[in-house]
Every structure is written in structure tokens, then in C-alpha cells.
Amino acid sequence: MDSNLIAPVGVLGFGVEGQSTFNYLVRNGIKDIVIMDKNPVKLPEVSAGINVKVSSGENYMDGLKDCVTVVRSAGVYPMSPALFKFQMNGGLMTSQIQLFLEQTKSKKVVGVTGTLGKGSTVSMISHILTKCGVNNEIGGNFGVPALDLLKDETADRVSILELSSFQLMTLSVSPDVAVVLRVSTEHLDWHQSVEEYRDAKANLVRWQKRAGTCVYLKDAEPTAKIASESPAKTKFAVSLKDGPSAGDGDAVIDGATLAIDGEKLYLSDCKVRGIYQLENMAAATLACKALGIKVADAFEALKSYETLPFRMEFKGEKRGIEFFNDSYATRPDATIAATASMKRPFALILGGSEKNADFTELSQILVNDRPNLKRIALIGATAERMLESLKQAGLKVPASIFPTLEEAFADSLQIGKGGTVIMSPACASFGLFKNYKVRGQVFDKLVAEL
């Protein structure tokens, strides 16, 4: 049992992660537990002898007065006055990821963060390791909550964690291999500033040991700055042949080709679409190189890697029109990356729920740098603000607002034979849909019914 966890222990936030924390505490013999959540709490059954208190509703943080230690769920902002006061009074705050990294028996832990591409990179690393016969598990922000990974852990395993800024914010221990992908701005409805967001990301590398490895994108300035904080002796850089670093990196992306250690991987030999995936492939290969995998073997494995659902997923061609489902693109920069790989004239479905993102750069790129963009259909709460931003950038192609995805899809079909329809919303899906998966499923259904 970890000595940090002095009971009573509070579980702050009782969603999927909080429930996983609760089960972990019960498994580890903690008898006094306080559950705190703004929403009503449905208690799981517990064996006799375990004392559980619940603090819910607007004043759910009042439960802190009954705790010595609190395990914060990722979605709970750690800099609140209530948590500050709790710690000033001697309370101890930790998190799922902190506990996992302190207790894991895995031979190596890989942590991946960035604004874009985390899920793809994590699944690529896992795919390479599996193909090369290395036992591995994915957890964290993607798939299984981290503490659930401790249940059946073996010493020969590599644990791969996808880590968001929320999870990294209070971390004081870093993984053996840290991968920092492209970092822009995100979650400014939660973080106080861009600086706070990027500072949280830096905890991925900040506490690495000298024997660790840091993989990063050399041409993305915020990413390179974060990587510079790593004490790890080995640093592997991904660089673009036509980027500021002029291809001076351990992995070099030249057009649709990736070169590492004299080996080459051609995107045309792979199942994934989207030139931006080469950055994720480069990072995944370098992370696996740090784990002792040969580059040639990693490249061979990547040829059979298939895109995660709703991430620039090619849905086939019907009526002479290609369809791409990029429902996972919940940020402007994801849509910028997706539209860059469009070869044919295309219609774009944009819009969703409001996260106060800035659409200026997206609008300027769509208007000035995407000559094959021929029409735009907008949906969701952000539609009007996006349309205004596009007009200010000098939009020349037809763009209309629709109340439903079905109507936006029907409008997009006017792109006609030889064209492409891509849904890459640049926004989250709430309001019209439960989540990006449901939005993606609706798009798939519309394509299937053609």
C-alpha cells in the first residue's frame, strides 16, 4: 500500500476515473473513503467494514474537511480555492496517474501528450510492440483508467499512457519514455491561460530520469520548449525537411516519406490516410526505438496499422464521391491538418458545441490555402461564429448553416462526382450529439444509406 494514502481518502470526481479510483482504494484495504461529486452519486456495493461518506451537490467540496488524502479525478480543476485551503491545512492531494507511476511494476512506461494525435500515436506504439512480440497495455486518457492497469500487471509489460493536460497538471513523476506531440492551445475554458496549459504538459518530461528518453517535434516551437525541460540524456527529434529545422532530426519527414536511421517508410505503402499521420508515425517509431525495437521492424508494423475510428477515416466512394469521417477533430488545428491532405475538390462539414476556440487561423487557412475547398456546411452552436470568421477571412465559396447533420450532409453531396465530402468539425459535439463517436456513427450511417 502506498504510504501517501493516509485515510480517510477522498475520491474527488466520481465519473469513470473516480469509480476506478474507488475500486483501487477498496482493493488496497482503505477502510474510510469520502466520495465527492457535483452530480448525484450512485454507490457501488462494498463489503462490510468499509465506511463510505458521500458529499454531492453544489457544495460537494465540503467533503474535503473529512479527508486526509484526496485523489483528484482529471476533470476537477486542481487550483481551486477549496483544494488550495485543503493542502494549506496539511491535506495531501494526488491523482490516478501519480499513483500509477509511483507503483507500477511495468518494465517501462511510455507517456504521450500533445494537443493533436495522442490517441493515434498511443495506438501506433501498441501496434508496433504487439507486432514485435512485446507485451503491452494502453491506459490513461485512452481506454482503461491507469489504476485498473495495476490489477493484472506483469514485470515484462510496457504500459502506454495517453495523458491530457488535466492529468498532467499536478504530476511530480514522469514516465521512462515521454512523447511530446504538436502542442497548440486547447481547453481554455478550463485552464486559466495558454501558459498554464503548456506548463501542465511539461510535467510529462520535467521529472524524467537521466536514463529516460524524450521524443518531440523539433519544428513546433511550444513542443521543443517543453522538451527542453526534460533531464533525459536521450532526446529524439522529429523534423520536417521543409520546416525551420530543414530536416535536422532523428526522424525526417519529406513530403509523404518518413526516414529514420537510413530506413524509409512511404505513406503510400500504409493503410492510413492523411499526411499529418507521418508525425505520429515518426514519434511512435522513435518511442519504440527507445524501447529496443529496430526501426525496420517498426516501419513494417506500421504498414498494417489501421486508423482509429472517426480519425480521418476513409469511408469509401459512392456516386463518384469520396467520404472521410473525421468526427474526432474537435479542435481547429485538427481540421487544418485533415483538410491539408485533401487531393480532390471537397465539401467540408464544420461546427459543433462551444469551447471558446479561436477560429481565425482555421478560417484564414481554409480561405487562402485550400483552393480545392468548394463548399462549407455548418452545424451546431458555433456555426454562426464560424461563418462570421470565414467571411472576415474573405470567404468566396458557398457556406450555409443547417440545423442537423443530415441536412448539412445532403448539401455537401452537391460537390458531385470526382469530389470529396469530409466531416472535420473543429468543435466538440455536445448539444446535437452525446459525443464525437455518436456524431461519427450518424455520418457513417448517412454514407451507408446512399
C-alpha positions in Angstrom: 0.0 0.0 0.0 1.3 3.4 -0.9 2.3 5.4 2.2 0.9 8.6 0.8 -2.6 7.4 1.1 -3.5 8.2 4.7 -7.2 7.6 5.4 -9.8 8.9 5.2 -9.1 9.2 1.5 -11.3 11.4 -0.7 -12.3 10.5 -4.3 -12.8 13.8 -6.0 -15.0 13.4 -9.0 -16.9 10.1 -9.4 -17.0 9.5 -13.2 -15.3 6.6 -14.9 -11.9 7.6 -13.4 -13.3 8.2 -9.9 -15.1 4.9 -9.8 -11.8 3.2 -10.9 -10.0 5.1 -8.0 -12.7 3.9 -5.5 -12.2 0.3 -6.6 -8.5 0.7 -6.3 -8.8 2.0 -2.7 -11.1 -0.9 -1.7 -8.6 -3.4 -3.3 -5.8 -1.8 -1.3 -7.5 -2.0 2.1 -8.6 1.6 2.6 -11.5 1.5 5.1 -12.6 5.2 5.2 -13.5 6.8 1.9 -15.2 10.1 1.0 -16.8 10.4 -2.4 -17.2 14.0 -3.7 -19.1 14.8 -6.9 -21.3 17.7 -8.0 -23.7 15.1 -9.5 -25.8 12.6 -7.5 -23.7 9.6 -6.6 -24.8 6.0 -7.1 -22.7 4.0 -4.6 -21.3 0.6 -5.7 -21.8 -2.3 -3.3 -19.0 -2.6 -0.8 -18.1 -5.3 1.8 -18.8 -4.7 5.4 -16.2 -2.8 7.4 -15.7 -0.1 4.7 -17.1 3.3 5.7 -18.1 5.5 2.8 -19.3 9.1 3.1 -20.8 10.9 0.1 -20.7 14.7 -0.5 -22.6 15.8 -3.6 -24.4 18.8 -5.0 -23.2 22.4 -5.3 -21.1 22.2 -2.0 -19.6 18.8 -2.8 -16.1 20.1 -1.9 -17.2 20.3 1.7 -16.3 16.6 1.9 -12.6 17.7 1.9 -12.9 18.5 5.7 -13.3 14.8 6.3 -10.2 13.8 4.3 -6.5 13.5 5.0 -5.7 12.5 1.4 -7.6 13.2 -1.8 -7.3 11.6 -5.2 -8.3 14.1 -7.8 -10.0 13.0 -11.0 -8.5 14.6 -14.1 -11.6 16.7 -14.9 -11.5 18.5 -11.5 -9.5 21.8 -11.7 -6.7 21.5 -9.1 -6.1 25.2 -8.4 -9.5 25.8 -6.8 -9.6 27.8 -3.5 -11.1 24.8 -1.7 -8.2 22.5 -2.8 -5.6 25.1 -2.0 -7.0 25.6 1.5 -7.2 21.8 2.0 -3.5 21.5 1.2 -2.5 24.5 3.2 -4.1 22.8 6.2 -1.9 19.7 5.7 -4.1 17.8 3.3 -2.4 15.6 0.6 -3.5 15.7 -3.0 -2.6 13.1 -5.5 -4.0 11.7 -8.8 -4.6 8.4 -10.7 -1.5 8.9 -12.9 0.7 9.9 -10.0 -0.3 6.8 -8.1 0.2 4.6 -11.2 3.7 6.0 -11.9 4.7 5.6 -8.2 3.5 2.0 -8.0 3.8 0.4 -11.5 5.9 -2.7 -11.9 5.9 -2.3 -15.7 9.4 -2.6 -17.2 8.9 0.6 -19.0 6.1 3.3 -19.1 5.6 5.4 -22.2 3.6 8.7 -21.8 2.2 10.5 -24.8 0.8 14.1 -24.7 0.1 16.9 -27.2 -2.9 18.8 -28.5 -3.3 16.5 -31.5 -2.6 12.9 -32.4 -2.3 11.4 -28.8 -4.8 8.6 -29.4 -3.3 7.7 -32.8 0.3 7.7 -31.5 -0.5 5.6 -28.5 -2.3 3.0 -30.6 0.5 3.0 -33.2 3.1 2.3 -30.4 0.9 -0.5 -29.1 0.5 -1.9 -32.7 4.3 -1.9 -33.2 5.0 -3.5 -29.9 2.4 -6.2 -30.4 3.7 -7.0 -33.9 7.2 -7.3 -32.4 6.0 -9.6 -29.6 6.3 -7.1 -26.7 3.6 -7.4 -24.0 1.9 -4.0 -23.7 -1.3 -2.3 -22.4 -2.8 1.1 -23.2 -4.4 3.3 -20.5 -4.9 6.8 -19.1 -7.0 9.1 -21.1 -7.4 6.4 -23.8 -9.1 3.1 -22.9 -8.5 1.8 -19.4 -8.1 4.1 -16.4 -4.5 3.9 -15.2 -5.1 2.3 -11.8 -7.0 -0.5 -13.5 -3.7 -1.4 -15.3 -2.2 -2.3 -11.9 -4.6 -5.1 -11.4 -3.0 -7.7 -13.7 0.3 -6.1 -14.2 3.4 -8.1 -15.1 7.1 -7.1 -14.9 7.6 -7.8 -18.7 4.9 -5.3 -19.7 5.2 -1.9 -21.3 2.5 0.4 -20.2 1.5 3.1 -22.7 -0.4 6.1 -21.3 -2.2 8.8 -23.2 -2.1 11.9 -21.0 -4.1 15.1 -21.2 -3.1 18.4 -19.6 -5.8 17.7 -16.9 -4.0 14.5 -15.9 -0.5 16.1 -16.1 -1.3 19.3 -14.2 -0.1 18.2 -10.7 2.2 15.4 -11.6 5.6 15.2 -9.9 6.9 12.0 -11.5 7.5 11.4 -15.3 7.4 8.2 -17.5 10.6 6.5 -18.8 9.8 7.5 -22.4 7.9 10.8 -22.9 6.5 11.7 -26.3 5.5 15.3 -26.8 3.4 15.8 -30.0 2.3 19.1 -31.5 1.1 21.5 -28.7 -1.1 24.5 -29.5 -3.8 25.9 -27.3 -6.7 23.9 -26.0 -9.1 23.7 -23.1 -9.0 27.4 -22.4 -12.5 27.0 -20.9 -10.7 25.0 -18.1 -7.1 26.3 -18.0 -6.6 29.9 -16.9 -4.1 30.6 -19.7 -2.1 29.2 -22.6 0.9 29.3 -20.3 -0.8 27.1 -17.6 -1.9 24.6 -20.3 1.6 24.3 -21.7 3.2 24.2 -18.2 0.9 21.3 -17.3 2.1 19.4 -20.5 5.7 19.9 -19.4 5.2 17.7 -16.3 5.3 14.8 -18.8 9.1 15.4 -19.1 10.0 17.6 -16.2 10.7 14.8 -13.7 12.3 12.3 -16.1 15.5 10.5 -15.0 18.7 10.9 -17.0 18.3 7.4 -18.3 14.9 8.3 -19.8 14.1 9.3 -23.4 12.2 12.3 -24.7 10.7 12.2 -28.2 9.5 15.6 -29.6 8.7 17.6 -32.7 11.6 19.9 -33.4 9.6 22.3 -35.7 6.8 23.0 -33.3 8.2 25.7 -31.1 6.0 25.1 -28.0 6.7 21.4 -28.2 10.5 21.9 -28.5 10.3 24.3 -25.5 8.6 21.6 -23.4 11.1 19.0 -24.4 14.0 21.3 -23.4 12.8 20.9 -19.8 13.5 17.1 -19.8 16.6 16.0 -17.9 16.7 12.8 -20.1 20.1 12.3 -21.7 18.5 10.8 -24.9 16.3 13.1 -27.0 14.9 12.0 -30.3 13.7 14.8 -32.6 11.1 14.6 -35.4 11.8 17.2 -38.0 10.3 18.3 -41.4 12.5 18.5 -44.4 10.9 21.8 -45.4 10.4 23.1 -41.8 12.5 25.6 -39.8 14.9 22.8 -38.8 15.5 21.8 -42.5 15.3 18.1 -41.7 17.9 18.2 -38.9 16.3 15.5 -36.7 16.5 11.8 -35.8 13.3 11.3 -37.9 12.8 13.3 -41.1 9.5 13.8 -42.9 10.0 14.7 -46.5 6.6 15.0 -48.3 4.9 11.7 -47.9 8.1 9.8 -46.8 9.5 9.2 -43.3 13.2 8.4 -42.9 14.8 7.2 -39.7 18.3 5.6 -39.4 18.6 5.1 -43.2 15.2 3.2 -43.3 12.3 4.7 -45.3 8.5 4.4 -44.9 6.3 5.6 -47.7 2.8 6.7 -46.8 1.5 5.1 -50.0 2.5 1.7 -48.5 0.4 2.3 -45.4 -3.3 1.9 -44.7 -3.7 5.3 -43.0 -4.6 8.4 -45.0 -3.6 12.0 -44.1 -0.1 13.3 -44.4 -0.1 14.6 -40.9 -0.1 10.9 -39.7 3.6 10.8 -40.5 4.3 12.9 -37.5 2.5 10.4 -35.3 4.3 7.5 -37.1 7.7 9.2 -36.6 7.0 9.8 -32.9 5.7 6.2 -32.4 8.7 4.7 -34.1 11.2 6.7 -32.1 9.4 5.8 -28.9 9.7 2.1 -29.9 13.3 2.6 -30.8 13.9 3.8 -27.2 12.3 0.5 -26.1 14.8 -1.5 -28.2 12.7 -2.1 -31.3 14.5 -2.0 -34.7 13.3 0.8 -37.0 12.8 -1.6 -39.9 10.5 -3.7 -37.8 8.6 -0.7 -36.6 8.1 0.5 -40.2 7.0 -2.9 -41.3 4.4 -3.0 -38.5 3.1 0.5 -39.3 2.2 -0.6 -42.9 -0.6 -2.8 -41.4 -1.8 -0.2 -38.9 -5.4 1.0 -39.4 -6.8 4.3 -38.4 -8.7 4.6 -35.2 -12.5 5.2 -35.7 -13.5 8.7 -36.7 -10.0 9.9 -37.1 -9.7 10.8 -40.8 -11.3 7.5 -41.5 -11.9 6.8 -45.2 -15.4 5.5 -45.7 -15.2 4.6 -49.3 -16.5 6.1 -52.6 -20.2 6.3 -53.6 -21.7 8.1 -56.6 -18.1 9.1 -57.5 -17.7 11.0 -54.2 -15.1 10.0 -51.6 -16.2 10.2 -47.9 -13.9 10.9 -44.9 -15.2 10.8 -41.3 -13.0 12.9 -39.0 -15.5 13.4 -36.2 -12.7 13.2 -33.7 -11.4 16.6 -34.9 -12.8 18.6 -32.0 -10.2 21.5 -32.4 -9.4 23.9 -35.3 -5.9 22.6 -35.7 -7.2 19.0 -36.2 -9.3 20.3 -39.1 -6.4 22.3 -40.5 -4.3 19.1 -40.6 -7.2 17.0 -42.1 -8.0 19.4 -44.9 -4.3 19.7 -45.9 -4.5 16.1 -47.1 -7.5 16.6 -49.4 -6.5 16.0 -53.1 -9.9 16.4 -54.8 -12.4 19.3 -54.8 -14.1 18.9 -51.4 -17.1 19.9 -49.3 -16.4 20.4 -45.6 -18.9 19.9 -42.7 -17.9 22.2 -39.8 -19.2 23.2 -36.4 -20.4 21.9 -33.0 -20.5 22.9 -29.4 -18.8 26.0 -28.0 -15.4 25.7 -26.3 -14.4 29.3 -27.0 -11.8 28.3 -29.5 -10.3 30.9 -31.8 -11.3 30.2 -35.4 -9.2 32.9 -37.0 -6.3 30.8 -38.2 -8.6 28.0 -39.4 -10.7 30.5 -41.4 -7.6 32.1 -43.0 -6.1 28.7 -44.0 -9.4 27.4 -45.4 -9.9 30.6 -47.4 -6.3 31.2 -48.6 -4.6 27.8 -48.6 -7.2 25.3 -49.6 -8.0 26.1 -53.2 -9.9 22.8 -53.7 -12.4 23.7 -50.9 -15.6 24.3 -52.8 -18.4 24.4 -50.2 -19.0 24.5 -46.4 -21.9 23.3 -44.4 -22.1 24.5 -40.8 -23.9 22.9 -37.8 -24.1 23.4 -34.0 -23.7 26.2 -31.6 -20.5 27.5 -33.2 -22.0 27.8 -36.7 -22.7 31.5 -36.7 -19.4 32.5 -35.1 -17.5 30.3 -37.6 -19.4 31.7 -40.6 -18.6 35.2 -39.4 -14.9 34.3 -39.0 -14.8 32.7 -42.5 -16.4 35.9 -44.0 -13.9 38.1 -42.3 -11.1 35.9 -43.9 -12.7 36.7 -47.3 -14.7 33.5 -48.0 -15.7 33.1 -51.6 -17.3 29.6 -51.7 -20.9 28.8 -50.7 -21.3 28.3 -46.9 -24.6 27.7 -45.1 -25.9 26.9 -41.6 -28.0 23.8 -41.1 -30.0 22.7 -38.1 -28.9 19.0 -38.4 -26.0 16.9 -39.7 -28.4 15.2 -42.1 -29.2 18.4 -43.8 -25.5 19.5 -43.9 -24.6 16.1 -45.4 -27.3 16.4 -48.1 -26.0 19.9 -49.0 -22.4 18.6 -49.2 -23.4 16.0 -51.8 -23.6 18.9 -54.3 -19.8 18.6 -54.6 -20.6 16.0 -57.2 -18.7 13.3 -59.0 -14.9 13.4 -58.6 -15.3 15.3 -55.3 -14.9 14.5 -51.6 -17.1 15.1 -48.6 -15.2 15.4 -45.3 -16.7 15.9 -41.8 -14.0 17.5 -39.7 -16.0 19.7 -37.3 -13.1 21.6 -35.5 -15.5 21.5 -32.5 -16.8 19.1 -29.8 -20.2 17.5 -30.5 -22.3 18.3 -27.4 -25.7 19.8 -28.0 -26.5 17.9 -31.2 -24.8 14.7 -30.1 -23.8 12.9 -26.9 -20.1 12.7 -28.1 -17.9 12.6 -31.2 -18.5 8.9 -31.5 -22.3 9.3 -31.9 -21.7 12.1 -34.4 -19.3 9.8 -36.3 -21.8 7.0 -36.3 -24.5 9.2 -37.7 -22.2 10.3 -40.5 -21.3 6.6 -41.2 -25.0 5.8 -41.4 -25.6 8.6 -43.9 -22.8 7.3 -46.1 -24.1 3.7 -45.8 -27.6 4.8 -46.9 -26.5 6.5 -50.1 
